[in-house]
């Protein structure tokens, strides 16, 4: 096992944070946990319930699933509202398109079957497949994750689809911004060797908090220098890459693969 003793890694995730931290610590890393976002509990999300009721208001022709966790969370929330059976019946009567294998697992776990799964696990492939199936005049339910996908839903609307957006996870600011500022200061001071990101909103909000606190230029200088930025996939990396920060990503968009990448890159030769 790669040895990360003496290496400090900052993570900004809230979901699955304990699992992520534990995996890094087993390699000997010192982990600084500073969640840069918080997730609205699904049962309390009035907007999710309204979107679910909107899905049930009329037959659905297509369903696009972008994440397995998001789909499972949606179904679990619907169960709590007494809407699960109706939701699965409605989605099961539609043509189901999924972004990748984790989505496939969630869909099949709910008793549904997908018509298409994106081979490269990308939203671009998913969008192309749905558009290619012909959505003009059709009702399309799109399960998002923690943030809107205007380039995805906008393209469907431009093609003539009636798009119903469902966002099972909604991000708000961090519970304790002081933890995030301390992490940023650690990066700037060279005390943190790597930052690891598992969601685009967490990456974007870290940059936003740095900007609001007057730390952004110093943070970007550090991130463009010696500090390694590791992201679970290209969607997560997008806010950082847009800011001119080079990121590294594992071949497979999995938490375990991200841990291995960090271990390989940061352990002594």
URQUI-V866770 format. One record per residue. N is the residue number from 0. PHI is phi as a letter, one per 30 degrees, with the letter a starting at -180 (NA if undefined). PSI is psi in whole degrees, 0 to 359 (999 if undefined). D_LAST is the distance of its C-alpha to the last C-alpha in Angstrom with 2 decimals. Layout:
BEGIN
n:N phi:PHI psi:PSI d_last:D_LAST
n:N phi:PHI psi:PSI d_last:D_LAST
END
This chain:
BEGIN
n:0 phi:NA psi:135 d_last:12.64
n:1 phi:d psi:141 d_last:9.58
n:2 phi:c psi:120 d_last:9.86
n:3 phi:c psi:24 d_last:11.07
n:4 phi:e psi:133 d_last:12.87
n:5 phi:i psi:357 d_last:13.98
n:6 phi:c psi:131 d_last:13.54
n:7 phi:c psi:127 d_last:17.01
n:8 phi:b psi:130 d_last:18.00
n:9 phi:c psi:135 d_last:21.60
n:10 phi:b psi:146 d_last:23.59
n:11 phi:c psi:5 d_last:27.13
n:12 phi:d psi:151 d_last:28.33
n:13 phi:c psi:310 d_last:31.43
n:14 phi:d psi:133 d_last:31.79
n:15 phi:i psi:24 d_last:29.46
n:16 phi:d psi:317 d_last:27.74
n:17 phi:d psi:319 d_last:27.82
n:18 phi:d psi:316 d_last:26.14
n:19 phi:d psi:312 d_last:23.37
n:20 phi:d psi:314 d_last:22.89
n:21 phi:e psi:318 d_last:22.98
n:22 phi:d psi:320 d_last:20.29
n:23 phi:d psi:320 d_last:17.85
n:24 phi:d psi:330 d_last:18.99
n:25 phi:d psi:337 d_last:18.43
n:26 phi:d psi:358 d_last:14.68
n:27 phi:j psi:3 d_last:15.37
n:28 phi:d psi:151 d_last:15.71
n:29 phi:c psi:120 d_last:18.66
n:30 phi:c psi:129 d_last:20.82
n:31 phi:c psi:115 d_last:23.59
n:32 phi:c psi:116 d_last:26.24
n:33 phi:b psi:84 d_last:28.73
n:34 phi:e psi:124 d_last:30.75
n:35 phi:c psi:357 d_last:32.03
n:36 phi:b psi:166 d_last:34.67
n:37 phi:b psi:151 d_last:36.84
n:38 phi:c psi:132 d_last:38.46
n:39 phi:d psi:126 d_last:42.23
n:40 phi:e psi:131 d_last:43.16
n:41 phi:e psi:315 d_last:44.47
n:42 phi:d psi:339 d_last:47.78
n:43 phi:c psi:0 d_last:48.64
n:44 phi:d psi:99 d_last:47.92
n:45 phi:d psi:327 d_last:51.38
n:46 phi:d psi:323 d_last:50.14
n:47 phi:d psi:319 d_last:48.42
n:48 phi:d psi:318 d_last:51.64
n:49 phi:d psi:317 d_last:53.69
n:50 phi:d psi:321 d_last:51.45
n:51 phi:d psi:316 d_last:51.75
n:52 phi:d psi:327 d_last:55.51
n:53 phi:d psi:320 d_last:55.52
n:54 phi:e psi:319 d_last:53.78
n:55 phi:d psi:350 d_last:56.48
n:56 phi:d psi:340 d_last:59.30
n:57 phi:a psi:160 d_last:59.51
n:58 phi:e psi:144 d_last:58.14
n:59 phi:c psi:131 d_last:54.60
n:60 phi:d psi:320 d_last:54.12
n:61 phi:b psi:147 d_last:50.34
n:62 phi:b psi:127 d_last:47.49
n:63 phi:c psi:120 d_last:44.04
n:64 phi:c psi:119 d_last:41.28
n:65 phi:c psi:335 d_last:38.08
n:66 phi:b psi:144 d_last:36.18
n:67 phi:d psi:316 d_last:36.54
n:68 phi:d psi:319 d_last:36.20
n:69 phi:d psi:319 d_last:38.78
n:70 phi:d psi:316 d_last:41.19
n:71 phi:d psi:317 d_last:40.99
n:72 phi:d psi:321 d_last:41.52
n:73 phi:d psi:312 d_last:44.49
n:74 phi:d psi:319 d_last:46.09
n:75 phi:d psi:319 d_last:45.61
n:76 phi:d psi:318 d_last:47.20
n:77 phi:d psi:323 d_last:50.03
n:78 phi:d psi:318 d_last:50.62
n:79 phi:d psi:335 d_last:51.14
n:80 phi:c psi:2 d_last:53.71
n:81 phi:i psi:21 d_last:55.50
n:82 phi:c psi:3 d_last:54.51
n:83 phi:d psi:309 d_last:51.99
n:84 phi:d psi:316 d_last:54.40
n:85 phi:d psi:320 d_last:55.93
n:86 phi:d psi:312 d_last:52.59
n:87 phi:d psi:326 d_last:51.29
n:88 phi:d psi:316 d_last:54.66
n:89 phi:d psi:312 d_last:54.56
n:90 phi:d psi:326 d_last:51.01
n:91 phi:d psi:337 d_last:51.66
n:92 phi:d psi:354 d_last:54.57
n:93 phi:c psi:173 d_last:52.38
n:94 phi:d psi:118 d_last:50.02
n:95 phi:c psi:123 d_last:46.54
n:96 phi:c psi:134 d_last:43.58
n:97 phi:b psi:148 d_last:40.06
n:98 phi:d psi:331 d_last:36.75
n:99 phi:a psi:187 d_last:34.56
n:100 phi:d psi:327 d_last:34.09
n:101 phi:d psi:323 d_last:33.81
n:102 phi:d psi:320 d_last:37.09
n:103 phi:e psi:316 d_last:38.56
n:104 phi:d psi:319 d_last:37.80
n:105 phi:d psi:318 d_last:39.50
n:106 phi:d psi:313 d_last:42.44
n:107 phi:d psi:327 d_last:43.04
n:108 phi:d psi:335 d_last:42.64
n:109 phi:c psi:3 d_last:45.55
n:110 phi:i psi:13 d_last:47.61
n:111 phi:c psi:169 d_last:47.39
n:112 phi:b psi:138 d_last:46.30
n:113 phi:d psi:150 d_last:44.52
n:114 phi:c psi:331 d_last:45.87
n:115 phi:b psi:141 d_last:42.67
n:116 phi:b psi:129 d_last:38.93
n:117 phi:d psi:121 d_last:36.72
n:118 phi:d psi:323 d_last:34.36
n:119 phi:c psi:8 d_last:31.63
n:120 phi:h psi:38 d_last:32.33
n:121 phi:c psi:150 d_last:33.45
n:122 phi:d psi:329 d_last:36.47
n:123 phi:d psi:316 d_last:37.47
n:124 phi:d psi:317 d_last:37.92
n:125 phi:d psi:313 d_last:39.77
n:126 phi:d psi:315 d_last:42.05
n:127 phi:e psi:320 d_last:42.79
n:128 phi:d psi:316 d_last:43.78
n:129 phi:d psi:315 d_last:46.06
n:130 phi:d psi:320 d_last:47.65
n:131 phi:d psi:339 d_last:48.12
n:132 phi:d psi:348 d_last:50.04
n:133 phi:i psi:94 d_last:52.65
n:134 phi:c psi:1 d_last:52.80
n:135 phi:e psi:123 d_last:55.88
n:136 phi:i psi:6 d_last:58.26
n:137 phi:c psi:156 d_last:55.94
n:138 phi:c psi:124 d_last:54.67
n:139 phi:b psi:121 d_last:50.89
n:140 phi:c psi:126 d_last:49.06
n:141 phi:c psi:115 d_last:45.51
n:142 phi:d psi:114 d_last:43.24
n:143 phi:c psi:183 d_last:40.84
n:144 phi:c psi:246 d_last:38.02
n:145 phi:c psi:357 d_last:37.55
n:146 phi:a psi:157 d_last:38.91
n:147 phi:d psi:158 d_last:41.50
n:148 phi:b psi:74 d_last:40.77
n:149 phi:d psi:328 d_last:43.58
n:150 phi:d psi:333 d_last:42.42
n:151 phi:d psi:302 d_last:42.66
n:152 phi:d psi:327 d_last:45.88
n:153 phi:d psi:321 d_last:47.44
n:154 phi:d psi:322 d_last:47.07
n:155 phi:d psi:317 d_last:48.75
n:156 phi:d psi:319 d_last:51.54
n:157 phi:d psi:333 d_last:52.02
n:158 phi:d psi:3 d_last:52.46
n:159 phi:j psi:9 d_last:55.30
n:160 phi:d psi:150 d_last:53.67
n:161 phi:c psi:103 d_last:54.77
n:162 phi:c psi:129 d_last:51.39
n:163 phi:c psi:113 d_last:50.95
n:164 phi:d psi:132 d_last:47.70
n:165 phi:b psi:118 d_last:46.35
n:166 phi:c psi:95 d_last:43.52
n:167 phi:d psi:331 d_last:42.58
n:168 phi:c psi:129 d_last:40.05
n:169 phi:b psi:130 d_last:41.03
n:170 phi:c psi:139 d_last:38.80
n:171 phi:b psi:176 d_last:40.13
n:172 phi:d psi:165 d_last:38.68
n:173 phi:d psi:152 d_last:36.54
n:174 phi:d psi:320 d_last:38.35
n:175 phi:b psi:88 d_last:36.77
n:176 phi:e psi:334 d_last:35.86
n:177 phi:e psi:326 d_last:35.00
n:178 phi:d psi:320 d_last:31.77
n:179 phi:d psi:316 d_last:30.81
n:180 phi:d psi:322 d_last:31.80
n:181 phi:d psi:321 d_last:29.72
n:182 phi:d psi:315 d_last:26.61
n:183 phi:e psi:315 d_last:27.44
n:184 phi:d psi:323 d_last:27.92
n:185 phi:d psi:321 d_last:24.56
n:186 phi:d psi:313 d_last:22.89
n:187 phi:d psi:322 d_last:25.14
n:188 phi:d psi:356 d_last:24.35
n:189 phi:i psi:16 d_last:20.58
n:190 phi:d psi:349 d_last:20.32
n:191 phi:c psi:119 d_last:19.12
n:192 phi:d psi:338 d_last:15.75
n:193 phi:a psi:150 d_last:16.85
n:194 phi:c psi:139 d_last:20.15
n:195 phi:b psi:133 d_last:20.73
n:196 phi:b psi:139 d_last:24.11
n:197 phi:c psi:1 d_last:26.10
n:198 phi:a psi:144 d_last:29.41
n:199 phi:d psi:319 d_last:30.80
n:200 phi:d psi:324 d_last:33.35
n:201 phi:d psi:318 d_last:30.77
n:202 phi:d psi:314 d_last:28.91
n:203 phi:d psi:321 d_last:32.28
n:204 phi:d psi:331 d_last:33.64
n:205 phi:d psi:314 d_last:30.71
n:206 phi:d psi:321 d_last:31.50
n:207 phi:d psi:318 d_last:35.20
n:208 phi:d psi:324 d_last:34.93
n:209 phi:d psi:319 d_last:32.99
n:210 phi:d psi:314 d_last:35.75
n:211 phi:d psi:332 d_last:38.54
n:212 phi:c psi:7 d_last:37.23
n:213 phi:i psi:17 d_last:36.71
n:214 phi:c psi:0 d_last:32.91
n:215 phi:d psi:313 d_last:32.20
n:216 phi:d psi:316 d_last:31.69
n:217 phi:d psi:321 d_last:29.28
n:218 phi:d psi:314 d_last:27.34
n:219 phi:d psi:323 d_last:27.16
n:220 phi:e psi:317 d_last:26.01
n:221 phi:d psi:318 d_last:23.03
n:222 phi:d psi:334 d_last:22.31
n:223 phi:d psi:357 d_last:22.64
n:224 phi:c psi:247 d_last:20.22
n:225 phi:d psi:339 d_last:16.96
n:226 phi:d psi:126 d_last:17.63
n:227 phi:d psi:131 d_last:16.25
n:228 phi:c psi:114 d_last:19.26
n:229 phi:c psi:130 d_last:18.85
n:230 phi:b psi:147 d_last:22.14
n:231 phi:d psi:337 d_last:23.32
n:232 phi:a psi:177 d_last:25.32
n:233 phi:d psi:327 d_last:27.22
n:234 phi:d psi:315 d_last:30.17
n:235 phi:d psi:322 d_last:28.11
n:236 phi:d psi:341 d_last:26.34
n:237 phi:e psi:313 d_last:29.70
n:238 phi:d psi:325 d_last:30.70
n:239 phi:d psi:315 d_last:27.46
n:240 phi:d psi:323 d_last:27.52
n:241 phi:d psi:335 d_last:31.20
n:242 phi:c psi:7 d_last:30.34
n:243 phi:i psi:21 d_last:28.07
n:244 phi:c psi:124 d_last:24.76
n:245 phi:d psi:135 d_last:22.11
n:246 phi:b psi:158 d_last:20.79
n:247 phi:c psi:147 d_last:18.39
n:248 phi:b psi:144 d_last:19.94
n:249 phi:d psi:161 d_last:19.29
n:250 phi:d psi:322 d_last:21.42
n:251 phi:c psi:135 d_last:23.52
n:252 phi:d psi:73 d_last:25.07
n:253 phi:b psi:150 d_last:24.40
n:254 phi:d psi:317 d_last:23.14
n:255 phi:d psi:321 d_last:20.99
n:256 phi:d psi:325 d_last:19.38
n:257 phi:d psi:318 d_last:18.77
n:258 phi:d psi:315 d_last:17.07
n:259 phi:d psi:319 d_last:14.75
n:260 phi:d psi:314 d_last:14.05
n:261 phi:d psi:317 d_last:13.29
n:262 phi:d psi:318 d_last:10.97
n:263 phi:d psi:321 d_last:9.03
n:264 phi:d psi:329 d_last:9.19
n:265 phi:c psi:343 d_last:8.72
n:266 phi:d psi:148 d_last:6.43
n:267 phi:e psi:148 d_last:3.79
n:268 phi:d psi:999 d_last:0.00
END
